[in-house]
Amino acid sequence: MSAGLRVLIFANGVFDDQVFSQDQLKDVEMVIAADGGAKHCARLHITPDILIGDFDSLDAAELKTFEMAGVKIIRHSDRKDYSDLELALLHAKSSGASQVQILGALGARWDQTLANLLLPASAQLRDLDIRILEHGQEIMLFHGGKHYEIHGASGDVVSLIPLDRNVQGVTTTGLEYPLKDDPLHFGATRGISNVMTDDSFTVNINEGLLLCVVMRHPAASAKELKENA
């Protein structure tokens, strides 16, 4: 994947400020708040570069505070075809992002949560390295025809969940239960709760779409996902 901006997006879902580390900002070159995600930024004393959305989750005073702090405000109509998070991702892409981390993407509303999980499947966003972070868990989508190498630690739990009727030609290395040119069938649980045996694992897919969830071992250090077309 070619070099590009590293972007951090705060969405308006459930977010535990206590698990946030300022180290997560170390390599970030742009911070975007998607509407009410700005409230998370305020509690963490982070000034985002961009605030985007229809602002149904922020009152006028909150919006003014961010504007006075020099945040670029991008307002959209409430009668729109995109969620605030999708708008934030599209803006990140148009700004030259290659890697995006999202905090606060999950929450009590299952419709919003499911939609957010599936956003990386969008044709407009599939070229971005998008990772949803939540309480030591990292969620990614893997596309057919690509090779993925994920760094972590021995003992990290890995689940591969097919989102197509049949995901074909799945080959993995570095996992306790390897796959070798195997199918994973939609609705089946064969890919759940595998375990890393080293500090990285790889996934190759011929056809289909896989949801990958990595549950980080407490001793794991910062990781980098490398994707090669």
C-alpha positions in Angstrom: 0.0 0.0 0.0 1.4 3.4 -0.9 2.2 5.9 1.8 -0.5 8.3 2.8 -2.0 10.1 5.7 -2.7 8.2 8.9 -6.1 9.4 10.2 -7.9 8.8 13.5 -11.7 9.2 13.5 -13.8 9.6 16.6 -17.3 8.3 16.0 -20.4 8.9 18.1 -20.8 5.5 19.6 -19.9 4.1 23.0 -16.3 5.0 24.0 -14.5 4.4 27.3 -12.2 7.4 27.8 -10.3 5.4 30.4 -8.9 3.0 27.8 -7.6 5.7 25.5 -3.9 6.3 25.4 -2.2 9.5 24.1 0.2 7.1 22.4 -2.6 6.5 19.9 -2.0 10.0 18.6 1.7 9.6 18.1 1.7 8.6 14.4 -1.6 10.3 13.5 -1.5 13.1 11.0 -5.2 14.0 11.0 -8.0 13.7 13.6 -11.6 13.8 12.4 -14.6 14.0 14.7 -17.8 12.6 13.2 -20.6 14.8 14.7 -21.1 13.7 18.4 -17.6 12.0 18.3 -16.5 15.6 19.1 -17.7 15.0 22.7 -15.1 12.3 23.1 -12.5 14.6 21.8 -13.5 17.3 24.3 -13.3 14.9 27.3 -9.8 13.8 26.1 -8.7 17.5 25.6 -8.1 16.7 21.9 -8.7 19.4 19.3 -9.7 17.6 16.0 -8.6 19.0 12.7 -12.0 18.3 11.1 -15.5 18.2 12.5 -18.0 16.8 10.1 -21.7 15.8 10.1 -25.2 17.2 10.3 -24.6 18.1 14.0 -27.7 16.7 15.4 -25.7 15.5 18.3 -24.0 18.8 19.2 -25.6 22.0 20.4 -24.8 25.4 19.1 -22.5 26.3 22.0 -20.5 23.1 21.6 -20.1 23.7 17.9 -19.0 27.3 18.5 -16.3 26.1 21.0 -14.7 23.9 18.4 -15.0 26.6 15.7 -13.3 29.1 18.0 -10.5 26.5 18.6 -9.8 26.6 14.8 -11.4 23.3 13.9 -12.6 23.1 10.3 -16.3 22.6 10.4 -18.0 20.7 7.5 -21.7 20.8 7.8 -24.1 18.5 5.9 -27.9 18.5 5.7 -29.7 16.2 8.0 -31.5 14.9 4.9 -28.5 13.0 3.6 -27.7 9.6 2.2 -24.6 8.9 4.3 -24.0 8.4 8.0 -21.7 10.9 9.7 -19.0 8.2 10.0 -19.2 7.4 6.3 -18.8 11.1 5.6 -15.8 11.2 7.8 -14.2 8.2 6.0 -14.9 9.7 2.6 -13.3 12.9 3.7 -10.3 11.1 5.0 -9.9 9.3 1.7 -10.3 12.5 -0.3 -7.6 14.1 1.9 -5.1 11.4 0.9 -5.5 8.9 3.8 -4.2 5.3 3.4 -4.8 4.2 7.0 -7.7 5.0 9.2 -8.4 4.0 12.8 -11.9 4.5 14.3 -12.8 4.9 17.9 -16.4 4.9 19.2 -17.8 3.0 16.2 -19.8 0.5 18.3 -22.6 1.1 20.7 -26.1 0.4 21.9 -27.8 0.8 18.5 -27.4 -2.4 16.6 -28.3 -0.8 13.3 -25.6 1.8 13.5 -23.1 -0.8 14.9 -23.7 -3.2 12.0 -23.6 -0.5 9.4 -20.3 0.8 10.8 -18.8 -2.6 10.8 -19.7 -3.0 7.1 -18.5 0.4 5.9 -15.1 -0.9 4.8 -16.9 -3.2 2.4 -18.0 -0.1 0.4 -16.6 0.1 -3.1 -15.6 3.7 -2.3 -13.7 2.7 0.8 -12.2 -0.7 0.1 -8.8 0.7 -0.8 -8.4 2.2 2.7 -6.8 0.3 5.5 -9.6 0.8 8.0 -9.5 -0.6 11.6 -12.2 -0.3 14.2 -10.7 -0.3 17.7 -12.6 -1.3 20.8 -11.3 -2.4 24.2 -8.2 -4.2 23.0 -10.1 -5.6 19.9 -9.3 -4.7 16.4 -11.8 -5.2 13.6 -11.0 -5.3 9.9 -12.4 -6.5 6.6 -10.4 -8.6 4.2 -11.1 -8.6 0.5 -10.6 -11.4 -2.0 -7.5 -11.3 -4.2 -5.3 -9.7 -1.5 -2.7 -10.7 1.0 -2.7 -9.5 4.6 -0.1 -9.6 7.2 -1.1 -8.7 10.7 1.3 -8.1 13.5 0.5 -8.9 17.1 1.7 -11.3 19.8 1.5 -15.0 20.4 -1.7 -15.8 22.2 -3.8 -13.1 20.5 -7.2 -14.5 19.5 -8.2 -14.3 15.8 -11.6 -14.9 14.3 -12.3 -14.9 10.6 -16.0 -14.6 9.8 -17.3 -14.9 6.2 -19.6 -12.2 4.9 -20.2 -13.8 1.5 -22.1 -17.0 0.9 -18.8 -18.8 0.4 -15.4 -17.3 0.8 -13.0 -19.3 -1.3 -9.3 -20.2 -1.2 -8.5 -19.0 2.4 -4.9 -19.7 3.4 -3.4 -18.7 6.7 -0.1 -19.0 8.4 0.9 -18.2 12.0 -2.3 -19.6 13.5 -2.8 -22.6 15.7 -5.4 -24.0 13.3 -4.2 -23.1 9.8 -6.3 -23.1 6.6 -4.8 -24.1 3.3 -6.8 -23.0 0.2 -10.0 -23.8 2.2 -13.5 -22.3 1.9 -15.3 -20.6 4.8 -19.0 -20.8 4.5 -21.4 -18.0 5.4 -23.2 -18.7 8.7 -20.7 -21.3 9.8 -18.3 -20.8 12.7 -15.2 -22.7 11.6 -13.1 -19.5 11.6 -13.9 -18.4 15.1 -11.4 -18.3 18.1 -8.1 -19.2 16.4 -4.9 -18.3 18.2 -1.7 -16.6 17.0 1.4 -18.8 17.5 3.9 -16.1 16.7 4.2 -12.4 16.4 2.3 -12.2 13.1 -0.1 -14.1 10.9 -1.0 -14.0 7.3 -4.3 -14.4 5.4 -4.7 -14.9 1.7 -8.2 -15.0 0.1 -9.0 -15.9 -3.5 -12.6 -14.8 -3.5 -15.0 -13.2 -1.0 -15.1 -11.0 2.0 -14.0 -11.8 5.6 -14.5 -9.9 8.8 -11.4 -10.3 10.9 -11.5 -9.7 14.7 -8.2 -9.7 16.6 -8.4 -9.7 20.4 -5.1 -8.4 21.6 -3.1 -10.2 24.3 -2.4 -7.7 27.2 1.3 -7.9 26.6 1.0 -7.0 22.9 2.7 -3.8 21.7 1.6 -1.5 19.0 0.8 -3.3 15.7 0.8 -2.4 12.1 -1.4 -4.1 9.4 0.3 -4.4 6.0 -1.8 -5.0 3.0 -0.5 -5.8 -0.5 -2.7 -6.0 -3.5 
